[in-house]
């Protein structure tokens, strides 16, 4: 995966990636088809911001150049690539964005971020220099987006202040026609005493609503995963959680990062972790720590030995940002209590669901229609 930060907010200045930087970054990557750092069967060109569709003209030019170069070079990625976007959805309906979608539809993934009900969404997503929330301008584009990308889900983030709106928000997203709600707690240390109990109560209520309303048949929420909340073996299950170091991120100045979370505008206290640039290439010494990361080398003993370790996520950038020193080998644990609360609610969800299916004689049918469910683990 290659991420392009085509717009950002840094030191009070709006940054825009010049075409020359974008072209040099593409050439750098494509020139290294046989380099081990880029020896993948396929590639995702991921555009993030800020809001990427504010730069739709530049993005259109970038994508056209990528396609032309893949063809000209007879690159093995020629028919094995995707353009990926996470957008706030406000400009989704505009003529330029729609033309871009039509032109690249077969190689395109777009996720619109809508956080749930109006009151939850507008807690955090407001217009600059205004208290007006963006919910109404986003929701009007959901039907169009769903008609074009019916299998794509949305991404929801939970922090302390919006815990009371979790249940109603997930159900609201279902009502909007979004079948897959990907949702997670922020990794930063923002949690107040008792948040885990309030979080668990919301998930229990959501579990009841989903199961009693039989929404589990057609809808999914990532808070409920059957394979979560079990112990892990460091010898067998020791992979890193994310792909930091394996998904090159490029900023507007042409600097390279192991992930966009290591850019200066994404960090609170640490200096940016730059691993190279479009002129000098990748510094292997600065990249090397990320290629040796695994779960056990960065986790405290209580995390390694935790009875509910499976599904407890982390962000490599937050690990670095929160660490006592300049290291990526110190795992941040601010979400520990939240994960344990989620596990308790998750166990409740699956126990209730399978009791219901057994009583109705529908468990076999459910598992057949949901092959991702591993019933032997329940």
C-alpha positions in Angstrom: 0.0 0.0 0.0 1.3 3.4 -0.9 -0.3 6.4 0.8 -0.3 9.9 -0.7 -0.9 12.8 1.7 -2.1 15.2 -1.0 -3.2 17.8 1.5 -2.6 18.3 5.2 -2.5 20.9 7.9 0.9 21.6 9.3 2.3 24.6 11.2 -0.8 26.6 10.4 -0.2 26.3 6.6 -2.3 24.4 4.2 0.0 22.1 2.2 -0.7 20.9 -1.4 1.3 18.2 -3.1 2.8 19.7 -6.3 2.4 17.6 -9.4 6.2 17.4 -9.7 6.4 15.7 -6.3 3.6 13.3 -7.1 5.1 12.3 -10.4 8.6 11.8 -8.8 7.0 9.6 -6.1 5.2 7.5 -8.7 8.4 7.1 -10.8 10.4 6.2 -7.7 8.0 3.4 -6.8 7.5 2.0 -10.4 11.3 2.1 -11.1 11.7 -0.4 -8.3 9.5 -3.2 -9.5 12.0 -5.9 -8.4 13.1 -4.1 -5.1 12.1 -6.3 -2.1 10.4 -3.2 -0.6 7.9 -3.2 -3.5 7.8 -6.8 -4.5 4.1 -7.3 -4.1 1.7 -8.9 -6.5 -0.7 -5.9 -6.3 -0.7 -2.3 -5.0 -3.2 0.1 -3.4 -2.6 3.8 -4.1 -4.3 5.3 -1.1 -5.2 9.0 -1.1 -5.7 10.7 2.3 -5.7 14.3 3.5 -7.3 16.4 4.9 -10.1 15.7 2.5 -8.7 14.2 -0.7 -11.5 15.1 -3.0 -10.7 18.8 -2.5 -7.8 18.0 -4.8 -9.8 16.0 -7.4 -8.0 17.6 -10.3 -4.6 16.7 -9.0 -5.7 13.2 -8.1 -7.2 12.7 -11.5 -3.9 13.7 -13.1 -2.0 11.4 -10.7 -4.2 8.4 -11.4 -4.1 8.9 -15.2 -0.3 9.0 -15.0 -0.1 5.8 -12.9 -2.3 4.0 -15.4 -0.3 5.2 -18.3 3.0 4.3 -16.7 1.9 0.8 -15.7 0.9 0.2 -19.3 4.0 1.8 -20.8 6.3 -0.2 -18.5 4.4 -3.4 -18.9 4.4 -3.4 -15.1 3.0 -6.5 -13.3 0.7 -4.2 -11.4 -1.0 -3.1 -14.7 -4.2 -4.9 -13.9 -3.6 -5.4 -10.2 -4.0 -2.1 -8.5 -6.7 -0.1 -6.7 -7.2 3.6 -5.9 -8.5 3.9 -2.4 -10.1 6.9 -0.7 -11.4 7.8 2.8 -13.6 10.8 2.3 -15.8 13.0 4.5 -18.4 12.7 1.7 -19.3 16.4 1.4 -18.0 16.7 -2.2 -19.0 13.2 -3.3 -21.8 14.3 -5.5 -19.9 17.0 -7.4 -19.5 16.6 -11.2 -15.7 16.3 -11.1 -15.8 13.6 -8.4 -18.5 11.7 -10.2 -16.6 11.8 -13.5 -13.5 10.5 -11.7 -15.5 7.6 -10.2 -17.0 6.7 -13.6 -13.6 6.7 -15.2 -11.9 4.5 -12.5 -14.8 2.5 -11.2 -13.3 -1.0 -11.8 -10.2 -0.1 -9.7 -11.7 2.1 -7.1 -12.6 1.8 -3.4 -14.2 4.7 -1.5 -15.3 4.8 2.1 -17.4 7.7 3.4 -16.8 8.5 7.0 -20.1 9.1 8.8 -20.0 8.7 12.6 -23.6 7.8 13.2 -26.6 9.9 14.3 -26.5 13.7 13.7 -25.6 14.4 17.3 -22.7 11.9 17.4 -21.4 12.9 13.9 -21.6 16.7 14.7 -19.7 16.3 18.0 -16.5 16.3 16.1 -17.1 17.0 12.4 -17.9 20.7 12.1 -16.9 23.2 9.5 -13.8 25.3 10.0 -14.6 28.7 11.6 -18.1 27.5 12.3 -20.1 25.5 14.8 -22.2 24.0 12.0 -21.9 20.2 11.8 -21.5 18.4 8.5 -24.0 15.6 9.1 -26.7 16.9 6.7 -24.2 17.5 3.9 -22.7 14.0 4.2 -25.9 12.0 4.7 -27.4 13.4 1.4 -24.7 11.6 -0.5 -24.9 8.2 1.3 -27.6 6.8 -1.1 -25.5 7.7 -4.2 -22.4 6.2 -2.6 -24.1 3.0 -1.6 -25.6 2.6 -5.1 -22.1 2.8 -6.6 -20.2 0.9 -3.9 -22.8 -1.3 -2.2 -20.2 -3.6 -0.5 -18.2 -0.8 1.1 -18.6 0.1 4.8 -18.0 3.1 6.9 -15.4 3.8 9.5 -16.5 5.1 12.9 -14.2 6.1 15.8 -15.2 6.2 19.4 -13.8 8.4 22.1 -14.9 9.2 25.7 -17.5 11.9 24.9 -19.5 10.0 22.3 -19.8 6.6 24.2 -23.5 7.3 25.0 -24.3 7.4 21.3 -22.7 4.1 20.1 -25.9 1.9 20.0 -28.1 4.5 18.3 -25.4 5.4 15.9 -24.7 1.9 14.6 -28.4 1.2 14.2 -28.8 4.5 12.4 -26.0 3.6 9.9 -27.8 0.3 9.3 -31.0 2.3 8.5 -29.0 4.4 6.0 -28.3 1.2 4.1 -24.7 0.7 5.3 -24.3 -3.0 6.0 -20.8 -3.1 7.3 -19.9 -0.7 10.2 -16.2 -0.8 11.0 -15.8 0.8 14.4 -13.1 1.1 17.0 -11.9 3.0 20.1 -9.2 5.7 19.6 -5.9 4.4 20.8 -4.9 7.7 22.5 -5.2 8.1 26.3 -8.5 10.0 26.3 -10.5 7.7 28.6 -12.1 8.7 31.9 -12.8 6.5 34.9 -15.9 4.4 34.3 -15.8 4.7 30.5 -15.2 1.0 30.2 -18.5 0.3 32.1 -20.4 2.8 30.0 -18.9 1.3 26.9 -19.9 -2.2 27.8 -23.5 -1.1 28.6 -23.8 0.5 25.1 -22.5 -2.7 23.4 -24.8 -4.9 25.4 -27.7 -2.7 24.4 -26.5 -2.9 20.8 -26.2 -6.6 21.0 -29.8 -6.9 22.1 -31.0 -4.6 19.3 -29.1 -6.5 16.6 -30.2 -10.0 17.8 -33.8 -9.2 18.8 -34.3 -7.3 15.5 -32.5 -10.0 13.5 -30.2 -7.5 11.9 -27.3 -9.9 12.2 -28.7 -11.6 9.0 -27.8 -8.7 6.7 -25.6 -6.4 8.8 -22.3 -6.5 10.6 -20.5 -4.5 13.2 -16.8 -5.0 13.8 -17.3 -4.6 17.6 -18.6 -8.2 17.5 -16.1 -10.7 16.3 -16.3 -14.3 17.3 -12.6 -14.9 17.3 -11.9 -12.1 19.8 -11.0 -12.4 23.4 -8.8 -15.5 23.6 -5.2 -15.9 24.7 -2.4 -15.8 22.1 0.7 -17.9 21.7 3.9 -15.9 20.9 5.2 -18.8 19.0 2.2 -19.1 16.7 0.4 -15.7 16.8 3.1 -13.1 17.0 2.5 -10.8 14.0 2.4 -7.1 14.2 -1.1 -5.6 14.3 -0.7 -3.1 11.4 1.4 -2.7 8.3 3.6 0.2 9.4 6.9 -0.1 7.5 5.2 -2.0 4.6 2.9 0.8 3.4 5.0 3.7 2.2 3.5 7.1 3.0 4.5 10.2 1.0 3.8 13.8 2.1 3.4 17.0 0.1 7.1 17.7 0.3 8.1 14.3 -1.0 9.2 12.8 2.4 8.7 9.1 3.0 7.2 7.7 6.2 6.6 4.1 7.4 2.9 5.2 7.9 1.2 8.6 7.7 0.9 8.5 11.5 4.6 9.1 11.7 4.4 12.5 9.9 4.8 15.6 12.0 1.2 16.7 11.6 0.0 13.4 13.0 2.2 13.5 16.1 1.7 15.2 19.5 5.1 15.1 21.1 7.6 13.2 19.0 9.6 14.3 16.0 8.5 12.9 12.6 10.1 9.6 11.7 11.2 10.2 8.1 12.6 7.2 6.3 13.7 8.9 3.1 12.4 11.1 0.3 11.8 11.1 -3.5 15.4 12.4 -4.1 17.5 10.1 -1.9 15.2 7.1 -1.7 14.5 4.9 1.4 17.1 4.8 4.2 17.1 1.1 5.0 18.5 1.8 8.5 15.6 4.0 9.4 13.1 1.5 8.0 14.7 -1.6 9.6 13.0 -1.3 13.1 9.6 -1.6 11.4 10.5 -4.8 9.6 11.4 -6.5 12.9 8.2 -5.6 14.8 6.1 -8.3 16.3 3.5 -8.5 19.1 5.7 -9.9 21.8 8.8 -7.7 21.4 6.7 -4.5 21.9 4.2 -5.7 24.5 4.6 -5.7 28.3 4.4 -9.2 30.0 0.8 -8.6 31.1 -0.2 -8.0 27.5 1.7 -11.1 26.3 0.1 -13.3 28.9 -3.4 -11.7 28.8 -6.2 -14.2 28.7 -8.2 -12.0 26.3 -5.3 -10.8 24.1 -6.8 -11.7 20.7 -8.4 -8.7 19.1 -6.6 -6.2 21.3 -5.3 -3.7 18.7 -2.7 -1.1 18.7 -1.5 1.8 16.5 2.2 1.8 15.8 2.3 5.5 15.5 0.6 6.0 18.8 3.0 3.5 20.3 5.8 5.8 19.2 4.0 9.0 20.1 3.3 7.8 23.7 6.6 6.0 24.3 9.0 7.2 27.0 11.8 7.2 24.4 12.3 7.4 20.7 11.2 3.9 20.0 8.4 1.9 18.3 9.0 -1.1 20.7 6.9 0.2 23.6 3.2 -0.7 23.2 0.7 1.9 24.4 -2.1 0.4 26.5 -4.6 3.2 27.0 -7.4 1.0 25.5 -6.8 -2.0 27.8 -10.0 -1.6 29.9 -12.0 -0.7 26.8 -10.8 -3.9 25.1 -11.8 -6.0 28.1 -15.2 -4.4 28.2 -15.6 -5.1 24.5 -14.7 -8.8 25.1 -17.3 -9.1 27.8 -20.0 -7.6 25.5 -18.7 -9.7 22.6 -19.1 -12.9 24.7 -22.7 -11.9 25.6 -23.5 -11.2 21.9 -22.4 -14.6 20.6 -23.8 -16.6 23.5 -27.2 -14.9 23.0 -27.1 -15.2 19.2 -26.3 -18.9 19.2 -28.9 -19.7 21.9 -31.5 -18.0 19.7 -30.3 -19.8 16.5 -30.3 -23.2 18.3 -33.8 -22.7 19.7 -35.1 -21.7 16.2 -33.1 -24.5 14.5 -31.4 -21.9 12.3 -27.7 -22.2 13.4 -26.6 -24.4 10.5 -28.3 -22.1 8.0 -26.7 -19.1 9.6 -23.2 -20.6 9.5 -23.7 -21.6 5.9 -24.6 -18.1 4.9 -21.8 -16.6 7.0 -18.7 -18.7 6.1 -16.5 -16.2 7.9 -17.9 -17.5 11.2 -15.8 -20.3 12.7 -18.4 -22.1 14.8 -15.9 -24.5 16.3 -14.5 -21.5 18.3 -17.8 -20.6 20.0 
